[in-house]
Amino acid sequence: MSPESKKLFNIIILGVSFMFIFTAFQTCGNIAQTVITNLNNTDFHGSGYTSMSIIYGVFSASNLVSPSVVAIVGPQLSMVVSGIFYSLYIAVFIQPATWAFYTASVFIGIAAAVLWTAQGNCLTVNSDQNTIGRNSGVFWALLQSSLFFGNLYIYFAWQGKTHISESDRRTVFIALTVISLVGTVLFFLIRKREDTKAPGEEDSTNEILGDSSSAENKMTRAVAAFKKSIKLSFTKEIILLSVTTAYTGLELTFFSGVYGTCIGAVNRFGSEEKSLIGLSGIFIGVGEILGGGLFGLLSKNNRFGRNPVVMLGMVVHFIAFYLIFFNMPNDAPIAPMRGTDDVAYMIPSKEVAIFCSFLLGLGDSCFNTQLLSILGFLYSEDSAPAFAIFKFVQSICAAVAYFYSNYFLLQWQLLIMVVVGFFGTITFFTVEWEAAAALAARGSDYSSI
């Protein structure tokens, strides 16, 4: 197997591993608040929104040290250990206890920071400026396939149910825990960097995939990674991209947790309201997979760069927000267990609700594939710190969004995303134009990015 084939193999295994883990975790997040609402008549008194706020709050803080952790432990082992913590969080729902639920939320926040920093490093090391766009698209399409499988099961298993029984809950979460563990084990199939290095290729002193022979050297690399993260945080490009990244955090919260809760709370959907949560997740996944696959395949022949894809993402999301505003009752995100009988500006339509799910997924893939691509391109020598900053900003905004989702009506949540999304698109354009200018000055072909 050639070095390039081995690198592509690593990207595919990386994507498949994440697909299994996030089939479990994203399905868990999509149904968590609905399941918890059915539990709150018992001794359990947790909140899915509060849990997610804790997760993303800890996630954001942990990104400050995650490059150092990955430098010491190595990316492969980092991803394996992180995957185990994801499985433990999901397993809590098998027999829920409030203290275990919130404790697991803290630990998975730490694990997530390490997992995504290692992922960004692995993606970058197995790519170059000609393949980073393709590899970002392939990884994203495989990752977001996770939204399809778990939610397909929820759709059929919960069809016609207005109450989630203990047996239903346990069956779902045992299956999800096993699926998460399978994805964790698959990380062991990723080839180490020395296996993918072309003859004569020199080691990069800034990359952390290479093995280190001494503890002292590992500690030096850890400190260097931390310093690099702090230094990069104040660069013009990172500051501008942080606005775009902030938007992805807000809309991640909305499509992965809030929107499913809204659908499940609309009583006018009748007996299908709970199964529609699963169908919504499926169509979010279809949008994500279509976007990731399409933009990955087109990246080699895209002479206009990343800006048109990001513009498409903004337009698609704004159309979705407009339709959701007209279709969903304002109190849907914070409705009680009995749901809401309110009506927005039209009679709630299942078809419009599911179409909006597809648009949310498609728009999200536009933003995230291009952010992964431009970070890998701009910071090919400093990928771990750059991706840690990306996840720091994204996760802290997701934490804030999950917190205010407990209190804000739907219209205010949509307005916040529209404002941040608009400015995030402008700042992305600015960075992309500067990257194109720098590339042209070096005499390289802009379409190669």
SELO-323605 format. One record per residue (C-alpha): residue number from 1; residue in one letter; x, y, z. Coordinates in Angstrom, 1 decimal. Example, Ala and Ser with C-alpha at 12.3 -4.5 7.8 and 13.67 -1.06 7.14 Angstrom:
1 A 12.3 -4.5 7.8;
2 S 13.7 -1.1 7.1;
***
This chain:
1 M 0.0 0.0 0.0;
2 S 1.4 3.4 -1.0;
3 P 1.9 6.2 1.5;
4 E -1.1 8.1 0.0;
5 S -3.3 5.1 0.2;
6 K -2.3 4.5 3.9;
7 K -3.1 8.1 4.7;
8 L -6.6 7.8 3.0;
9 F -7.1 4.6 4.9;
10 N -6.4 6.5 8.2;
11 I -8.9 9.2 7.3;
12 I -11.6 6.5 6.5;
13 I -10.9 4.6 9.8;
14 L -11.0 7.9 11.6;
15 G -14.3 8.8 10.1;
16 V -15.8 5.4 10.7;
17 S -14.7 5.4 14.3;
18 F -16.3 8.8 14.9;
19 M -19.4 7.6 13.0;
20 F -19.9 4.8 15.6;
21 I -19.2 6.9 18.6;
22 F -21.4 9.8 17.5;
23 T -24.2 7.5 16.3;
24 A -24.4 6.8 20.0;
25 F -23.7 10.2 21.4;
26 Q -25.7 12.4 19.0;
27 T -28.7 10.1 19.2;
28 C -28.4 10.3 23.0;
29 G -28.2 14.1 22.8;
30 N -31.2 14.3 20.4;
31 I -33.5 12.3 22.7;
32 A -31.9 13.1 26.1;
33 Q -34.3 16.0 27.1;
34 T -37.3 14.0 25.9;
35 V -36.2 10.9 27.9;
36 I -35.4 13.1 31.0;
37 T -38.8 14.8 30.8;
38 N -40.3 11.3 31.2;
39 L -38.0 10.6 34.2;
40 N -38.7 13.7 36.2;
41 N -41.7 12.2 37.9;
42 T -39.2 9.8 39.6;
43 D -36.2 10.4 41.9;
44 F -34.2 11.7 38.9;
45 H -34.2 15.5 38.6;
46 G -31.6 16.2 35.9;
47 S -31.9 18.5 32.8;
48 G -30.6 17.6 29.4;
49 Y -30.0 21.2 28.6;
50 T -28.0 21.7 31.8;
51 S -26.0 18.5 31.2;
52 M -25.1 19.7 27.7;
53 S -24.2 23.2 29.1;
54 I -21.8 21.5 31.6;
55 I -20.3 19.3 28.9;
56 Y -19.6 22.2 26.5;
57 G -18.4 24.5 29.3;
58 V -15.9 21.9 30.6;
59 F -15.1 21.1 26.9;
60 S -14.1 24.7 26.2;
61 A -11.9 25.0 29.3;
62 S -10.2 21.7 28.6;
63 N -9.2 22.8 25.1;
64 L -6.6 25.0 26.8;
65 V -4.6 21.9 27.9;
66 S -5.8 19.2 25.4;
67 P -2.8 19.8 23.0;
68 S -0.5 19.1 25.9;
69 V -2.4 16.0 26.8;
70 V -2.3 14.7 23.3;
71 A 1.4 15.5 23.0;
72 I 2.2 13.4 26.1;
73 V -0.2 10.5 25.5;
74 G -0.3 10.4 21.7;
75 P -3.4 10.9 19.5;
76 Q -4.3 7.3 19.1;
77 L -4.4 6.5 22.8;
78 S -6.0 9.8 23.5;
79 M -8.9 9.0 21.2;
80 V -9.3 5.5 22.7;
81 V -9.5 6.8 26.3;
82 S -11.9 9.6 25.3;
83 G -14.1 7.1 23.5;
84 I -14.4 5.1 26.7;
85 F -15.7 8.2 28.6;
86 Y -18.3 8.8 25.8;
87 S -19.5 5.2 26.4;
88 L -19.7 5.7 30.2;
89 Y -21.8 8.9 29.7;
90 I -24.3 7.1 27.5;
91 A -24.4 4.1 29.9;
92 V -25.6 6.4 32.7;
93 F -29.0 6.6 31.0;
94 I -29.5 2.8 31.5;
95 Q -30.1 3.4 35.2;
96 P -30.1 7.2 35.6;
97 A -29.0 8.9 38.8;
98 T -28.8 12.7 39.0;
99 W -25.3 12.7 40.6;
100 A -23.9 10.2 38.0;
101 F -25.5 12.1 35.2;
102 Y -23.8 15.4 36.0;
103 T -20.5 13.8 37.0;
104 A -20.4 12.0 33.7;
105 S -21.1 15.3 32.0;
106 V -18.0 16.8 33.5;
107 F -15.8 13.9 32.4;
108 I -17.1 13.7 28.9;
109 G -16.4 17.5 28.5;
110 I -12.7 16.8 29.3;
111 A -12.7 13.7 27.0;
112 A -14.3 15.6 24.1;
113 A -11.5 18.3 24.1;
114 V -8.9 15.6 23.9;
115 L -10.8 13.6 21.3;
116 W -11.3 16.5 18.9;
117 T -7.8 17.9 19.3;
118 A -6.4 14.4 18.4;
119 Q -8.8 14.2 15.5;
120 G -7.7 17.5 14.0;
121 N -4.1 16.5 14.3;
122 C -4.7 13.1 12.7;
123 L -6.7 14.7 9.9;
124 T -4.0 17.3 9.2;
125 V -1.0 14.9 9.4;
126 N -2.7 12.6 6.9;
127 S -3.4 15.4 4.4;
128 D -1.5 18.0 2.4;
129 Q -2.7 21.2 0.8;
130 N -4.1 19.2 -2.2;
131 T -6.0 16.7 -0.2;
132 I -7.1 18.6 2.9;
133 G -10.4 19.6 1.3;
134 R -11.2 16.1 0.1;
135 N -10.2 14.5 3.4;
136 S -12.3 17.1 5.4;
137 G -15.3 16.3 3.3;
138 V -14.8 12.5 3.5;
139 F -14.3 12.7 7.3;
140 W -17.4 14.9 7.8;
141 A -19.6 12.7 5.6;
142 L -18.6 9.6 7.6;
143 L -19.0 11.4 10.9;
144 Q -22.4 12.7 10.1;
145 S -23.7 9.3 8.9;
146 S -24.0 8.8 12.7;
147 L -27.2 11.0 12.6;
148 F -28.8 8.6 10.2;
149 F -28.5 5.2 11.9;
150 G -29.4 5.9 15.5;
151 N -32.3 8.2 14.6;
152 L -33.7 5.7 12.1;
153 Y -34.0 3.2 15.0;
154 I -35.6 5.9 17.2;
155 Y -38.1 6.7 14.5;
156 F -39.4 3.1 14.1;
157 A -39.0 2.0 17.8;
158 W -40.9 5.1 19.2;
159 Q -43.5 5.4 16.5;
160 G -46.9 6.0 18.1;
161 K -45.5 6.4 21.6;
162 T -46.5 9.4 23.7;
163 H -44.6 8.1 26.8;
164 I -41.1 6.5 26.9;
165 S -41.2 3.5 29.2;
166 E -38.3 2.2 31.3;
167 S -37.9 -0.8 29.0;
168 D -37.8 1.4 25.9;
169 R -35.1 3.6 27.5;
170 R -32.9 0.7 28.7;
171 T -33.0 -1.1 25.3;
172 V -32.0 2.0 23.4;
173 F -29.2 3.1 25.7;
174 I -27.6 -0.4 26.1;
175 A -27.5 -0.6 22.3;
176 L -26.0 2.9 22.1;
177 T -23.3 2.1 24.7;
178 V -22.2 -1.0 22.7;
179 I -22.1 1.0 19.5;
180 S -19.9 3.6 21.1;
181 L -17.5 1.0 22.4;
182 V -17.2 -0.5 18.8;
183 G -16.1 2.9 17.5;
184 T -13.6 3.2 20.3;
185 V -11.9 -0.1 19.5;
186 L -11.7 0.9 15.8;
187 F -9.2 3.6 16.7;
188 F -6.6 0.9 17.1;
189 L -6.6 0.3 13.3;
190 I -5.2 3.8 12.6;
191 R -1.6 3.4 11.3;
192 K 1.0 5.3 13.2;
193 R 2.7 8.2 11.4;
194 E 5.9 6.4 10.7;
195 D 3.8 3.9 8.7;
196 T 2.4 6.6 6.5;
197 K 5.5 8.7 6.0;
198 A 6.8 8.8 2.4;
199 P 10.5 7.9 1.9;
200 G 12.7 10.9 2.7;
201 E 9.9 12.8 4.3;
202 E 11.1 14.7 7.3;
203 D 9.5 14.8 10.7;
204 S 7.7 18.0 11.6;
205 T 8.8 19.3 14.9;
206 N 5.4 21.0 15.4;
207 E 3.3 17.9 14.8;
208 I 2.5 15.6 17.7;
209 L 1.7 12.3 16.0;
210 G 5.3 11.2 16.1;
211 D 6.5 9.0 19.0;
212 S 8.9 10.5 21.5;
213 S 11.5 8.4 23.2;
214 S 11.8 10.2 26.5;
215 A 9.4 11.6 29.1;
216 E 11.4 14.8 29.2;
217 N 11.0 15.4 25.5;
218 K 7.2 14.7 25.8;
219 M 6.9 17.3 28.6;
220 T 8.9 19.8 26.5;
221 R 6.5 19.2 23.6;
222 A 3.5 19.5 25.9;
223 V 4.7 22.9 27.2;
224 A 5.4 24.0 23.6;
225 A 1.9 22.9 22.5;
226 F 0.4 25.0 25.3;
227 K 2.4 28.1 24.5;
228 K 1.6 27.7 20.8;
229 S -2.1 27.6 21.6;
230 I -1.9 30.8 23.6;
231 K 0.1 32.5 20.8;
232 L -2.2 31.4 18.0;
233 S -5.2 32.6 20.0;
234 F -4.2 36.2 19.4;
235 T -3.5 36.0 15.6;
236 K -5.7 38.0 13.3;
237 E -6.9 34.9 11.4;
238 I -7.9 32.9 14.5;
239 I -9.7 35.9 15.9;
240 L -11.7 36.4 12.7;
241 L -12.4 32.7 12.3;
242 S -13.6 32.6 15.9;
243 V -16.7 34.5 15.0;
244 T -17.6 31.8 12.4;
245 T -16.7 29.1 14.9;
246 A -18.9 30.8 17.5;
247 Y -21.9 30.5 15.1;
248 T -21.2 26.8 14.5;
249 G -21.4 26.3 18.3;
250 L -24.8 28.1 18.5;
251 E -26.3 26.2 15.6;
252 L -24.8 22.9 16.8;
253 T -26.8 23.3 20.1;
254 F -29.9 24.2 18.1;
255 F -30.0 21.3 15.7;
256 S -28.6 18.6 18.0;
257 G -30.7 19.3 21.1;
258 V -33.2 22.2 20.9;
259 Y -34.9 21.5 17.6;
260 G -35.6 17.8 18.4;
261 T -37.1 18.9 21.7;
262 C -39.3 21.5 19.9;
263 I -40.7 18.8 17.5;
264 G -41.4 16.5 20.4;
265 A -43.3 19.2 22.3;
266 V -45.8 20.1 19.5;
267 N -49.0 18.3 20.5;
268 R -50.6 19.1 17.1;
269 F -48.2 16.5 15.6;
270 G -50.3 13.9 17.4;
271 S -49.0 10.4 18.3;
272 E -46.1 10.9 15.9;
273 E -44.4 13.7 17.9;
274 K -41.9 11.4 19.6;
275 S -41.0 9.3 16.5;
276 L -40.6 12.6 14.5;
277 I -37.6 13.4 16.7;
278 G -35.9 10.4 15.2;
279 L -37.0 11.3 11.6;
280 S -35.7 14.8 12.2;
281 G -32.3 13.5 13.2;
282 I -32.3 11.3 10.1;
283 F -32.9 14.2 7.7;
284 I -30.3 16.3 9.6;
285 G -27.9 13.5 8.9;
286 V -28.9 13.3 5.2;
287 G -28.1 17.0 4.9;
288 E -24.8 16.6 6.6;
289 I -23.8 13.6 4.5;
290 L -24.8 15.2 1.3;
291 G -22.9 18.4 2.1;
292 G -19.8 16.6 3.4;
293 G -19.6 14.2 0.4;
294 L -20.4 16.9 -2.2;
295 F -18.0 19.5 -1.0;
296 G -15.3 16.8 -0.5;
297 L -15.6 15.6 -4.1;
298 L -15.8 19.1 -5.5;
299 S -12.9 20.5 -3.5;
300 K -10.3 19.4 -6.1;
301 N -12.1 21.3 -8.9;
302 N -13.3 24.3 -7.0;
303 R -11.6 27.3 -8.5;
304 F -13.5 29.7 -6.4;
305 G -12.3 28.5 -3.0;
306 R -14.3 28.1 0.2;
307 N -16.4 31.3 0.2;
308 P -19.3 30.1 -2.1;
309 V -19.8 27.0 0.1;
310 V -20.0 29.2 3.3;
311 M -22.3 31.6 1.5;
312 L -24.5 28.6 0.6;
313 G -24.5 27.5 4.2;
314 M -25.6 30.9 5.4;
315 V -28.5 31.1 2.9;
316 V -29.7 27.6 3.6;
317 H -29.7 28.2 7.4;
318 F -31.5 31.5 7.1;
319 I -34.2 29.9 5.0;
320 A -34.5 27.1 7.7;
321 F -34.7 29.7 10.5;
322 Y -37.4 31.6 8.7;
323 L -39.5 28.4 8.1;
324 I -39.0 27.3 11.7;
325 F -40.1 30.7 13.0;
326 F -43.4 30.3 11.1;
327 N -43.9 26.6 11.8;
328 M -43.0 26.1 15.5;
329 P -44.7 27.6 18.6;
330 N -42.5 30.1 20.4;
331 D -42.7 28.1 23.7;
332 A -41.7 24.8 22.1;
333 P -38.1 24.7 23.5;
334 I -39.2 25.2 27.1;
335 A -42.6 23.4 27.0;
336 P -43.5 21.2 30.0;
337 M -43.9 17.4 29.8;
338 R -47.5 17.7 28.5;
339 G -46.2 19.6 25.5;
340 T -47.6 22.8 23.9;
341 D -50.9 23.4 22.1;
342 D -49.8 26.8 20.8;
343 V -49.6 27.7 17.2;
344 A -47.1 30.0 15.5;
345 Y -47.9 31.8 12.2;
346 M -49.1 28.6 10.5;
347 I -50.6 25.3 11.5;
348 P -47.5 23.1 12.5;
349 S -46.6 21.0 9.5;
350 K -44.6 17.8 9.8;
351 E -43.3 18.1 6.3;
352 V -42.0 21.6 6.9;
353 A -40.4 20.6 10.2;
354 I -38.5 17.7 8.6;
355 F -37.5 19.8 5.5;
356 C -36.0 22.3 8.0;
357 S -34.0 19.4 9.6;
358 F -32.5 18.7 6.2;
359 L -31.6 22.3 5.7;
360 L -30.0 22.6 9.2;
361 G -27.8 19.6 8.4;
362 L -26.8 20.8 4.9;
363 G -25.9 24.3 6.2;
364 D -23.9 22.9 9.1;
365 S -21.8 20.8 6.8;
366 C -21.1 23.9 4.6;
367 F -19.6 25.7 7.6;
368 N -17.8 22.9 9.3;
369 T -16.2 21.3 6.2;
370 Q -14.8 24.7 5.2;
371 L -13.6 25.5 8.7;
372 L -11.8 22.2 8.9;
373 S -10.3 22.8 5.5;
374 I -9.1 26.3 6.1;
375 L -7.6 25.4 9.5;
376 G -5.7 22.5 8.1;
377 F -4.5 24.6 5.2;
378 L -3.4 27.7 7.3;
379 Y -2.0 25.7 10.2;
380 S -0.6 22.5 8.7;
381 E 2.4 22.8 11.0;
382 D 0.5 23.7 14.1;
383 S -2.7 21.7 13.7;
384 A -3.2 20.5 17.3;
385 P -3.2 24.0 18.8;
386 A -5.3 25.4 16.0;
387 F -8.0 22.7 16.3;
388 A -8.0 23.1 20.0;
389 I -8.7 26.8 19.7;
390 F -11.4 26.0 17.2;
391 K -13.1 23.6 19.6;
392 F -12.6 25.9 22.5;
393 V -14.6 28.7 20.9;
394 Q -17.2 26.3 19.4;
395 S -17.8 24.5 22.7;
396 I -18.0 27.6 24.9;
397 C -20.6 29.1 22.6;
398 A -22.5 25.7 22.6;
399 A -22.4 25.8 26.4;
400 V -23.9 29.3 26.5;
401 A -26.6 28.3 24.0;
402 Y -27.6 25.2 26.0;
403 F -27.8 27.4 29.1;
404 Y -30.1 30.0 27.6;
405 S -32.1 27.3 25.9;
406 N -33.6 26.6 29.3;
407 Y -35.1 30.1 29.3;
408 F -35.3 31.8 25.9;
409 L -38.3 31.5 23.6;
410 L -37.7 30.1 20.1;
411 Q -37.8 33.5 18.4;
412 W -34.9 34.9 20.5;
413 Q -32.8 31.8 19.9;
414 L -33.3 32.1 16.1;
415 L -32.5 35.9 16.2;
416 I -29.2 35.3 18.0;
417 M -28.2 32.7 15.4;
418 V -29.1 35.0 12.5;
419 V -27.0 37.9 13.8;
420 V -23.9 35.8 14.7;
421 G -24.2 33.8 11.5;
422 F -24.2 36.9 9.3;
423 F -21.0 38.3 10.9;
424 G -19.4 34.9 11.0;
425 T -19.8 34.6 7.3;
426 I -18.2 38.0 6.7;
427 T -15.2 37.2 8.9;
428 F -14.7 33.9 7.1;
429 F -14.7 35.7 3.8;
430 T -12.0 38.0 5.0;
431 V -9.7 35.2 6.1;
432 E -10.3 33.3 2.8;
433 W -9.5 36.3 0.7;
434 E -6.3 36.9 2.6;
435 A -5.3 33.2 2.2;
436 A -6.0 33.4 -1.5;
437 A -3.9 36.5 -1.9;
438 A -1.0 34.9 0.0;
439 L -1.2 31.8 -2.1;
440 A -1.2 33.9 -5.3;
441 A 1.8 35.8 -4.1;
442 R 3.6 32.4 -3.7;
443 G 2.6 31.5 -7.3;
444 S 0.4 28.6 -6.3;
445 D -3.0 27.7 -7.9;
446 Y -5.9 28.9 -5.7;
447 S -8.0 26.0 -6.9;
448 S -5.7 23.6 -5.2;
449 I -6.9 24.6 -1.7;
***
